[in-house]
């Protein structure tokens, strides 16, 4: 399962992305964890985190992760279009890099070899973005992953009971 852990690097917030090999609490198998938190669920968590923290950029550090799900990268590209803030990527291996290029990402932003390069780019192109308060950010702890309501069975969201048929 991928996890997102915000860290402070210089004046910037960097979202470390890494594989957690431990199943989530209450999960039956590692495979079910991966299946339940792919693509849209990850991006919903990132979106909610961005809204909650009021951060106007995001730096994803893939730390040379080889297994970054394609649907996750695709959903990130869709989110980037909707929120219209800089999404910067570092430590990107060949497969995710090719996918980013297929979305014409590199015409907007470069892909960075290091976090420091991405932070330097933000400082030069968008200095005001780095002046935002980091008060609402919990550094060193994974952001909360919430299953999309669409992934559950009808009537099972948030502990709801299925409606009974009226006679």
Buried (B, 14 or more C-beta within 10 A) or exposed (E): BBBBBBBEBEBBBBBBBBEEEEBBEEBEEBEEBBEBBBBBBBBBBBBBBBEEBEBBBBBBBBBEBEEBBBEBBBBBBEBBEEBEBBBBBBBBBEBBBEBBEEBEBEEEBEBBEEBEBBBBBBBEEBEEBBEBEBEEBEEEEBBEBEBBEEEEEEEEEEEEEEEEEEE
